[in-house]
Amino acid sequence: MWLLNSLTPDDKTICNFRTDNAKILKEVFRDFNKLCLSWGLFGRKIESYDGTKVKANNSRKNCHTKKEATEKLAKLEKRIADYLKELEENDREEAQEHKPDREAAAALLKKLNGQKEKLEDILKQIDGNDGAAVCKVDPEAELMKQGGGKGFAVCYNIQTAVDEKHKMVAIFFRSAQTAFLSLYGTNFVELRIW
């Protein structure tokens, strides 16, 4: 904190800094690991590894699954069809005393068709993402099941491995999988951290 003259940034400032400088931070971490390795601080053996779910800034309603988007699209198409049918019925009764507001009807149809186009675009994005959910605010976040029957939340799954010699973090990365062992088992050679 002394570098910041006792200023304490809020979480959004830190999040923006990390997002804006992700590539540089990754390079700094890699260079720091190389320096530690050249100084003999890594024993090249992993002592422990762990993962944690970090909640993303993306709300649940801005994360779309194929099933959810397909259901919303079907409901929207039914709503449009029902509205068009209602307009036709009103046109038949137009000779009587009630006249429909054509501008309001056109505005509502335009709004509904705009929503339909957005949902169709989301479905295209999901298909381009191998069927995985699409998150609008944090595109790298994943829809993950929460423990204790809490349903699903939009999260990052951060995996970390610690070196045995001096208990230093040797690697961390974001993963779409929830189990670290299912990714690498105990063989970390393929991680290329040394």
Summary of the structure (lengths in Angstrom):
residues: 194
radius of gyration: 25.9
end to end distance: 31.0
largest distance: 91.5
contacts: 454
relative contact order: 0.17
helix: 51%
strand: 19%
